[in-house]
Amino acid sequence: MAKTPHAALLETVLRDVGDWVVREVSEARFYGQLHVGLETTETLDVADLRNSTLTKLNIPRPAIASSAQEHYPCTRTIAKAIHASAQNLAGIVWHSRQTEISHRPDAETLVLFADRLAKGRDALALTQSLTAVGSIGEGAGRIVLDELLEDLGVTVISPLS
């Protein structure tokens, strides 16, 4: 989950765009993708790895949340350690690395551990949101997607080509 539509796209369907040599993406990558507003229906305690917290702890951000894609296994190790901690945390919040490398404003991103949600999927509920763009394949969602792809210099190609 992410605070903005751009961060949500950059952390999901475009998460590896910074590493692409050929800056093309198939239209099929976006089929069925939605951006909606969600709220929690239960209180969740999460590990805070946002920039301000890392600074207070004197932990350099690159050590935790700015690693390149080849270091994702290390990032997963950190997430597994947080999940295994005695604190019984429901997830992790941080500032998106993807928005950083795409020269966008800081945006909070959240990952939740499904087994830590007392209500399971019911721990999240759709909510009305002025910033939710709905389907990213059409309408307002497609406009947001196209603007981001243009900024990133990425071309969309037909899945039939």
MOPEBEL-V384145 format. One record per residue. N is the residue number from 1. PHI is phi in whole degrees, 0 to 359 (none if undefined). PSI is psi as a letter, one per 20 degrees, with the letter a starting at -180 (999 if undefined). OMEGA is omega in radians with two decimals (999 if undefined). Layout:
BEGIN
((N | PHI | PSI | OMEGA) (N | PHI | PSI | OMEGA))
END
This chain:
BEGIN
((1 | none | q | -3.11) (2 | 215 | q | -3.06) (3 | 289 | h | -3.07) (4 | 235 | q | 3.06) (5 | 302 | g | 3.13) (6 | 298 | g | 3.14) (7 | 297 | g | 3.12) (8 | 299 | g | 3.11) (9 | 295 | g | -3.10) (10 | 291 | h | -3.14) (11 | 270 | i | -3.12) (12 | 238 | e | -3.01) (13 | 293 | i | 3.13) (14 | 243 | k | -3.01) (15 | 300 | h | -3.09) (16 | 252 | j | -3.06) (17 | 300 | h | -3.13) (18 | 296 | h | -3.10) (19 | 262 | i | -3.08) (20 | 285 | p | 3.01) (21 | 277 | g | 3.05) (22 | 270 | o | -3.02) (23 | 268 | m | 3.10) (24 | 231 | q | 3.10) (25 | 219 | q | 3.12) (26 | 285 | p | 3.06) (27 | 307 | h | -3.09) (28 | 300 | h | -3.14) (29 | 299 | h | -3.05) (30 | 260 | i | -3.12) (31 | 301 | p | 3.05) (32 | 76 | j | -3.11) (33 | 272 | p | 3.14) (34 | 232 | q | 2.97) (35 | 240 | o | -3.08) (36 | 230 | r | 3.02) (37 | 273 | p | 3.10) (38 | 232 | q | 2.99) (39 | 224 | q | 3.14) (40 | 273 | q | 3.11) (41 | 256 | j | 3.07) (42 | 218 | q | 3.11) (43 | 286 | p | -3.11) (44 | 238 | p | 3.00) (45 | 262 | p | -3.11) (46 | 232 | q | 3.03) (47 | 288 | p | -3.10) (48 | 259 | o | 3.10) (49 | 246 | k | 3.08) (50 | 290 | r | -3.05) (51 | 308 | g | -3.08) (52 | 297 | h | 3.12) (53 | 291 | g | 3.11) (54 | 299 | g | 3.11) (55 | 298 | g | 3.13) (56 | 299 | h | -3.14) (57 | 273 | j | -3.12) (58 | 59 | k | 3.09) (59 | 252 | p | 3.11) (60 | 296 | p | -3.10) (61 | 305 | g | 3.14) (62 | 300 | h | 3.14) (63 | 289 | h | -3.07) (64 | 237 | g | -2.87) (65 | 237 | j | 3.14) (66 | 233 | k | -3.07) (67 | 286 | q | 3.09) (68 | 288 | r | -3.05) (69 | 304 | h | -3.12) (70 | 293 | i | 3.11) (71 | 260 | j | 3.13) (72 | 302 | h | 3.06) (73 | 301 | h | 3.08) (74 | 293 | g | 3.11) (75 | 297 | g | 3.10) (76 | 296 | h | 3.10) (77 | 298 | g | 3.10) (78 | 296 | g | 3.13) (79 | 298 | g | 3.12) (80 | 296 | h | 3.11) (81 | 294 | g | 3.09) (82 | 296 | g | 3.12) (83 | 298 | h | -3.09) (84 | 280 | i | -3.08) (85 | 296 | q | -3.14) (86 | 291 | i | -3.11) (87 | 287 | i | 3.12) (88 | 56 | l | -3.10) (89 | 287 | q | -3.09) (90 | 271 | i | -3.13) (91 | 170 | a | -3.08) (92 | 223 | p | 3.02) (93 | 244 | p | 3.12) (94 | 207 | r | 3.02) (95 | 270 | p | -3.04) (96 | 301 | p | 3.01) (97 | 293 | h | -3.09) (98 | 296 | h | 3.10) (99 | 291 | h | 3.11) (100 | 298 | g | -3.09) (101 | 287 | i | 3.08) (102 | 265 | j | 3.09) (103 | 58 | l | 3.07) (104 | 252 | r | 3.11) (105 | 298 | q | 3.07) (106 | 309 | p | 3.09) (107 | 220 | p | 3.12) (108 | 288 | q | 3.11) (109 | 230 | q | -3.08) (110 | 227 | p | 2.97) (111 | 241 | p | 3.13) (112 | 247 | q | 3.06) (113 | 269 | o | -3.04) (114 | 305 | h | -3.10) (115 | 287 | i | 3.12) (116 | 259 | j | 3.14) (117 | 266 | o | -3.07) (118 | 304 | h | -3.10) (119 | 263 | j | -3.11) (120 | 60 | c | 3.13) (121 | 298 | h | 3.13) (122 | 287 | i | 3.07) (123 | 287 | i | 3.12) (124 | 239 | p | 3.13) (125 | 231 | q | 3.03) (126 | 297 | q | 3.11) (127 | 224 | q | 3.07) (128 | 291 | p | -3.10) (129 | 214 | p | 3.09) (130 | 286 | i | -3.11) (131 | 260 | i | 3.10) (132 | 290 | p | -3.06) (133 | 251 | i | 3.11) (134 | 71 | b | -3.12) (135 | 298 | p | 3.11) (136 | 272 | j | 3.11) (137 | 266 | i | -3.09) (138 | 203 | r | 3.06) (139 | 58 | b | -3.09) (140 | 300 | h | 3.13) (141 | 297 | h | 3.14) (142 | 291 | h | 3.09) (143 | 297 | g | 3.11) (144 | 300 | g | 3.13) (145 | 299 | g | -3.11) (146 | 298 | g | 3.10) (147 | 298 | g | 3.14) (148 | 294 | g | 3.13) (149 | 299 | h | 3.10) (150 | 296 | g | 3.11) (151 | 301 | h | -3.11) (152 | 275 | i | -3.11) (153 | 71 | k | -3.12) (154 | 254 | p | 3.12) (155 | 260 | p | 3.07) (156 | 267 | p | 3.11) (157 | 244 | q | 3.12) (158 | 293 | q | 3.10) (159 | 293 | i | -3.13) (160 | 270 | i | -3.09) (161 | 271 | 999 | 999))
END
